């Protein structure tokens, strides 16, 4: 009996010593994880193609995965998957307080508020973005949130954040270059969106001729997105 008690005491002492050894290591691991979570950059992807079978949606998946693999906290808002917020009609323009989807708009604004970097991903249609995406921006980036309403000293919720563009276009690269599409659209977003909300324009990828891309060329686009993520994040 005495022998058994001695063995039990020795075992308990060994266990205690192991716990003392493990505690610092466990604490260090927890602190490292907590630090990573705190330091993780949060990125919002706003994706505007209405079809889940589109090349745009495929590149959306590539972009999301590449960011996650870099340790980035990613929020994806694919407009095809969320309830339409609608557009600014006469009633909304005159009485914003009476908007029936006020809670949904506030929830979308929270995604923008938390993000450090925003990526607009969409096809180029008629030298612009798809109508649902424009309607979303009209409603979500509202006065009193994205910029002051009648008071220049008011809030700029997006001030200091950065914004990038990734677009696909059916037009070939030769047309895009000759007609200055990329320069025109960059100026539209840089001045009309970023400057107005005090965001910083970050970078711009525009892939032309996507309707005619071969599987090998699509794979090259995927690699270009991964390289862009690796360079900037």
C-alpha positions as CSV (number, residue, x, y, z in Angstrom):
1,X,0.0,0.0,0.0
2,X,2.8,2.4,1.0
3,X,4.5,1.5,-2.3
4,X,1.4,2.3,-4.3
5,X,0.9,5.6,-2.5
6,X,4.5,6.5,-3.3
7,X,4.0,5.7,-6.9
8,X,0.9,7.8,-7.0
9,X,2.6,10.7,-5.4
10,X,5.5,10.5,-7.9
11,X,3.0,10.3,-10.8
12,X,1.2,13.4,-9.5
13,X,4.5,15.3,-9.1
14,X,5.5,14.3,-12.7
15,X,2.1,15.5,-14.0
16,X,2.4,18.8,-12.2
17,X,5.9,19.4,-13.6
18,X,4.5,18.7,-17.2
19,X,1.7,21.1,-16.6
20,X,4.2,23.8,-15.5
21,X,6.3,23.1,-18.6
22,X,3.2,23.2,-21.0
23,X,1.7,26.4,-19.6
24,X,4.3,28.8,-20.9
25,X,4.2,27.1,-24.3
26,X,0.4,27.2,-24.4
27,X,0.3,30.8,-23.3
28,X,2.8,31.8,-26.0
29,X,0.7,30.0,-28.6
30,X,-2.4,31.7,-27.5
31,X,-0.7,35.1,-27.5
32,X,0.7,34.5,-31.0
33,X,-2.8,33.6,-32.3
34,X,-4.4,36.6,-30.6
35,X,-1.7,38.9,-32.1
36,X,-2.3,37.4,-35.6
37,X,-6.0,38.0,-35.2
38,X,-5.4,41.6,-34.1
39,X,-3.0,42.3,-36.9
40,X,-5.0,40.5,-39.7
41,X,-5.9,43.0,-42.3
42,X,-9.6,43.0,-43.1
43,X,-10.6,43.3,-46.7
44,X,-14.0,43.7,-48.2
45,X,-14.7,42.3,-51.7
46,X,-17.8,43.7,-53.4
47,X,-18.5,41.5,-56.4
48,X,-20.9,42.7,-59.0
49,X,-21.5,40.0,-61.6
50,X,-25.1,38.6,-61.5
51,X,-24.1,35.1,-62.6
52,X,-22.4,32.6,-60.4
53,X,-21.2,30.8,-63.6
54,X,-19.3,33.8,-65.0
55,X,-15.5,34.2,-65.3
56,X,-15.9,37.1,-62.9
57,X,-17.4,34.9,-60.2
58,X,-14.5,32.4,-60.8
59,X,-11.9,35.1,-60.4
60,X,-13.8,36.2,-57.2
61,X,-13.1,32.7,-55.8
62,X,-9.5,32.9,-56.8
63,X,-9.1,36.3,-55.2
64,X,-10.9,35.2,-52.0
65,X,-8.7,32.1,-51.6
66,X,-5.4,34.0,-52.3
67,X,-6.2,36.6,-49.7
68,X,-7.1,34.0,-47.1
69,X,-3.8,32.2,-47.8
70,X,-2.0,35.4,-47.0
71,X,-3.7,35.5,-43.6
72,X,-6.1,38.3,-44.6
73,X,-9.5,38.5,-42.9
74,X,-11.9,38.6,-46.0
75,X,-15.5,39.6,-46.2
76,X,-17.2,38.8,-49.5
77,X,-20.4,40.6,-50.5
78,X,-21.5,39.1,-53.8
79,X,-24.5,41.1,-54.9
80,X,-26.1,38.2,-56.7
81,X,-26.4,36.4,-53.3
82,X,-27.8,39.2,-51.2
83,X,-31.2,40.8,-51.1
84,X,-31.4,43.8,-53.4
85,X,-31.2,47.1,-51.6
86,X,-32.9,48.8,-54.5
87,X,-32.2,52.3,-55.8
88,X,-32.7,55.9,-54.9
89,X,-36.2,56.6,-56.0
90,X,-38.1,59.9,-55.3
91,X,-39.4,58.8,-51.9
92,X,-35.9,57.7,-50.7
93,X,-34.4,60.9,-51.9
94,X,-36.9,63.1,-50.1
95,X,-37.3,61.0,-46.9
96,X,-34.2,58.9,-46.2
97,X,-35.4,58.3,-42.6
98,X,-38.4,56.4,-44.0
99,X,-36.3,53.8,-46.0
100,X,-37.9,50.4,-45.4
101,X,-34.5,48.6,-45.7
102,X,-32.7,50.9,-43.3
103,X,-31.5,48.0,-41.2
104,X,-30.1,46.2,-44.2
105,X,-28.3,49.3,-45.4
106,X,-26.8,49.8,-41.9
107,X,-25.6,46.2,-42.0
108,X,-23.9,46.7,-45.3
109,X,-22.3,50.0,-44.1
110,X,-20.8,48.0,-41.2
111,X,-18.9,45.8,-43.7
112,X,-17.4,49.0,-45.1
113,X,-16.7,50.5,-41.7
114,X,-14.7,47.4,-40.5
115,X,-12.7,46.9,-43.7
116,X,-9.3,48.5,-44.1
117,X,-9.2,47.8,-47.8
118,X,-12.1,47.5,-50.3
119,X,-11.9,45.7,-53.6
120,X,-14.6,46.3,-56.3
121,X,-14.7,43.3,-58.6
122,X,-17.0,43.5,-61.6
123,X,-17.4,43.3,-65.4
124,X,-17.3,46.4,-67.5
125,X,-20.7,47.0,-69.1
126,X,-21.1,50.1,-71.3
127,X,-17.9,51.5,-69.9
128,X,-19.4,51.2,-66.4
129,X,-20.3,48.8,-63.6
130,X,-23.5,46.7,-63.6
131,X,-26.6,48.6,-62.6
132,X,-27.2,46.7,-59.3
133,X,-23.7,47.5,-58.2
134,X,-24.2,51.2,-58.9
135,X,-27.5,51.1,-57.1
136,X,-25.8,49.5,-54.1
137,X,-23.2,52.2,-53.9
138,X,-25.8,54.9,-54.3
139,X,-27.7,53.7,-51.3
140,X,-25.0,52.3,-49.0
141,X,-22.5,55.2,-49.4
142,X,-25.0,57.7,-48.2
143,X,-24.7,61.2,-46.8
144,X,-23.9,61.1,-43.1
145,X,-21.9,57.9,-43.5
146,X,-19.5,58.1,-46.5
147,X,-19.4,61.9,-46.4
148,X,-20.9,64.8,-44.4
149,X,-24.4,65.9,-45.1
150,X,-24.5,69.7,-45.3
151,X,-21.6,70.0,-42.9
152,X,-18.0,69.8,-44.1
153,X,-16.8,69.0,-40.6
154,X,-19.0,65.9,-40.4
155,X,-18.1,62.2,-40.5
156,X,-16.1,60.5,-43.2
157,X,-16.6,56.8,-42.2
158,X,-14.3,55.6,-45.0
159,X,-11.5,58.2,-44.5
160,X,-8.0,56.6,-44.8
161,X,-9.3,53.3,-46.2
162,X,-7.9,52.1,-49.5
163,X,-9.8,50.9,-52.6
164,X,-8.8,48.7,-55.6
165,X,-10.5,47.8,-58.8
166,X,-10.5,44.4,-60.6
167,X,-12.5,44.3,-63.8
168,X,-13.2,42.0,-66.7
169,X,-14.1,43.3,-70.1
170,X,-15.3,41.6,-73.3
171,X,-13.4,44.3,-75.4
172,X,-9.9,43.3,-76.4
173,X,-6.9,44.9,-74.8
174,X,-6.1,46.7,-78.0
175,X,-9.4,48.5,-77.9
176,X,-9.1,49.3,-74.2
177,X,-5.7,50.8,-74.7
178,X,-6.6,52.8,-77.9
179,X,-9.8,54.3,-76.4
180,X,-8.3,55.0,-72.9
181,X,-10.9,53.0,-71.1
182,X,-8.7,52.2,-68.1
183,X,-7.5,55.8,-67.6
184,X,-11.1,57.1,-67.9
185,X,-12.5,54.6,-65.4
186,X,-9.7,55.1,-63.0
187,X,-10.3,58.8,-63.0
188,X,-14.0,58.2,-62.4
189,X,-13.4,56.1,-59.3
190,X,-10.4,58.0,-58.0
191,X,-12.1,61.4,-58.2
192,X,-15.8,60.5,-58.0
193,X,-15.6,57.9,-55.2
194,X,-12.2,57.9,-53.5
195,X,-11.6,61.7,-53.3
196,X,-15.2,62.4,-52.3
197,X,-15.1,59.9,-49.4
198,X,-11.4,60.5,-48.6
199,X,-10.4,57.0,-49.4
200,X,-7.1,56.3,-51.1
201,X,-7.0,54.7,-54.6
202,X,-4.8,51.7,-54.4
203,X,-4.4,49.7,-57.6
204,X,-6.3,48.6,-60.7
205,X,-6.4,45.3,-62.7
206,X,-8.4,45.3,-66.0
207,X,-8.5,42.0,-67.9
208,X,-9.7,42.5,-71.5
209,X,-10.9,40.1,-74.1
210,X,-12.3,37.7,-71.5
211,X,-14.9,36.2,-73.8
212,X,-12.2,34.7,-76.0
213,X,-9.8,33.5,-73.3
214,X,-8.5,29.9,-73.6
215,X,-8.2,27.7,-70.4
216,X,-4.5,28.4,-70.4
217,X,-5.1,32.2,-70.7
218,X,-7.6,32.0,-67.8
219,X,-5.0,30.2,-65.7
220,X,-2.7,33.1,-66.5
221,X,-5.3,35.5,-65.2
222,X,-5.6,33.5,-62.0
223,X,-1.8,33.7,-61.5
224,X,-1.8,37.4,-62.1
225,X,-4.4,37.8,-59.3
226,X,-2.4,35.6,-57.0
227,X,0.8,37.7,-57.8
228,X,-1.1,40.9,-57.2
229,X,-2.3,39.7,-53.8
230,X,1.1,38.6,-52.8
231,X,2.6,41.9,-53.8
232,X,0.0,44.1,-52.0
233,X,-1.0,41.9,-49.0
